[in-house]
Amino acid sequence: MTLTRLRAVDVIAVVTAIAWLAAQLIGMDRVAEAGGFVPARVGGLVDLPGALPVWLTPFSATLIHADALHLAFNLLMLVWTGRQVEQALGPKLFVALYAVGAVAAAAAQWALGPSSLAVMIGASGAISAIVAVYALVFSEQRVRAIGPIPPHVVRALWLGAAWIGIQLLIGLGFGMGGSGIALGAHAGGFVAGLLLARPMLRWRFKHR
């Protein structure tokens, strides 16, 4: 019997689901406070005793989800887009993309409110980086160059503008600042994916 090699995306999904189950046993509020990303902690504006080191929280936050629906939606998007992206990039670059997406998401959220005490949790920002690469690589729509701007840059700009526009519409629909949705994180992760798609693909096919 031949054992099928585990995909990195499946491992991430399983670990995330197990982390959510563990958080239910420990207490979601306690886990979110300890492992969520809080922008104000970056500049030392606030100290949270018992919390993980601030540099680690962009990653730990991806393992924490508010409820089962939040978890299910993120895992659906991760697995649906991630399997094809991992096939294109390979497992190592896929994990690197996910990690950079998590950092970019936290950085964007911090940039929107450096003194914010709101706790950012969820893998949406990291997954946004995966979705960006998926949209950029597997889109079948033809894009023309605009003057000296090559087609692949035009495509990335359109996708980035569309994604950020969607996040703004979500924010307006729920009420900016009161929705509980980390719009900056979504935008930051998506832009990181757009920027990394071509360099990672080149690296992948150069070292095959």
N, C-alpha and C positions, 0 to 999 in steps of 0.2 A: 504494500500500500504506500502510495506517495503522499507525503504531507504537503499541503499547500502552504506556501510561505505567507506569513501574516503581512498584511498591508499596514504601513505606518498609519494611514488614516483610520483603519479599524482599531488599531491599538489606542490611538488618541481618543476615539469615540468610546471605547470600553472603559478606559481609565477615567474619562470625564463622567461617565454614568456611575461608576463605582464611587467616585468622589462625591457626587450628589447624594447617593444613598448614605454615605458616611456622614455627610453634613446633616441629614435628617436625624441621625442618631445623636450627634453631638449638639445640634442646635444651630439653625441657619443663621440667626443673628450673631451668634458667637463666632461662627466660621467666617461670615462675611466681614466682620470687624477685624479679624485676625489676618485674613488672606486677601481681602479686596483692595483695589487700588484707590487711594485717597490722594487727590492732587496736592492738597495742602501739606502732606508729609514730605513731598519732594524738596521743598525749600525750608523744611524744618519749622513750618508755621504751627504745626500741631504734633503732639507726641501721643501715640496710642500704645500704652503698656501691653505687652503680650502679643503685639502684632508682629508679623514676619518682617524682615528687613525690607525697606521700601523698594530696593532694586529688584527684589524677587516677586513683588506683588503683581506686576504686569502679567507674569506667568501663572501664578497661583489663582489670580482672578478668573482665568479662563476655565478653571475647574469648578467654579462656584456659580450656581444658577438659582434664581429666586424661587422657581416652582417647576413642576413637571412639564408644563406647557413650554416654558422658556427653554428647558433642557431639550425637549423633543424637537422643537423647531430648529434649534441650533445643530443638533445632531443630524437631522434630516438634511439640512443644507450642507453640512460638513461631508457627510458620506456621499450625497448625490453628486456634488461637484468635485469633492476631494479625490475620489477614485480615479477619475480621468486625469486630473491634474497630476496626481502622483505617478500615473503611468507615463505622462509626458516628461516629468522632471526627475523621477526616481525618488526613492524613500528619503535619502539624506537631504536633498534639496527641498523636498516637500516639508520635512520637519523644520528646516531652516526658514522657509517661507512662513510657516505657521508661527514660529517664534518671533521673527521680525515683525510680522503682522500684529502680534500681541504688544510688542514694544511700541510700534507706531501708533497703535490704538490708544495706549496709555499716554503717549506724548501729545497726541492731538487733543485728548480730553483735558490734559493738564494745561495746554495752551489756551483752551477756551475759558478756563477758570483756575488759575494757579493757586488761589486761596480757597477753593471749594472744599467743603468737608463731605461732599456726597461720595458715597462708596460705589465705585464701579466694579461690577461683577459680570461674568458671562464671557463666552468665547466668541461673541459676535464680531468683535474687532479683528481677531485673528482669522476667523472664517471669512471675513470680508476680503482679506488678502487672497485667500484661495478662490473666492468667487470672482475677483478681478482677473486673475490669471485664466480661469475657466472662460470668462466672457471674452477675453482678449484672444486666446488661442483657438477656441472652438466656435467663435462667431463666424457665420457664413455670409454675413452682409459685406458687400464690397464697399470699400471706402476710397475715395479719390484724394490725391494730394491737393493741398491748398497752397498755391505758390511754391515757396521753397520747403514747405513742411511736408515730409514724406507721409505716405498713407498710414504706416503703422503708428506714427505719432498722432496723426489726426484721429485715428480710431481710439487711442488711449485717452486723448483729450475729451472726445465725445462721451466715452464710457465714464470717465471721472466726473464730468459735469452732470451726466444723467444720474449717477449714484448719489452725488452730493445733493442734487436737486430732490431726489426721492427722500433723503434724510430730512431736508428742510420741510418738505410737505408733511412728513410724519410728525415733525416737531410742531408745525402749525396746527395739524389736526388734533394733537393731544394737548397743545399748549406748551410753548417752549419753556423748558426749565421745570415743568411739572409733570412730564410724561414718565420720568424714570428711565427713559431710553437714552443710552449714551451715544448721541448722534455724532459727536466729535470722534469717538472711537471707531464707529462704523466708517466714517469718511477717511480717517487716518489709515486704517488697515487696508481699505480699498486702494487708496493712492499708493501705498507701499507695494501692493501686489502689481499694480500697473507699472511701476518703476522697475520692479525686479523681474518681470516676466521674460523679457528678451535676454538680459544678461544671464539669467539662470538657464534658459533654453540653450544658449550658446555654450555655456560651460558643460551642460549635460551632454550635448552631442559632440563636443570636442574631446571629452574624456570617456567616451563609451568604449 
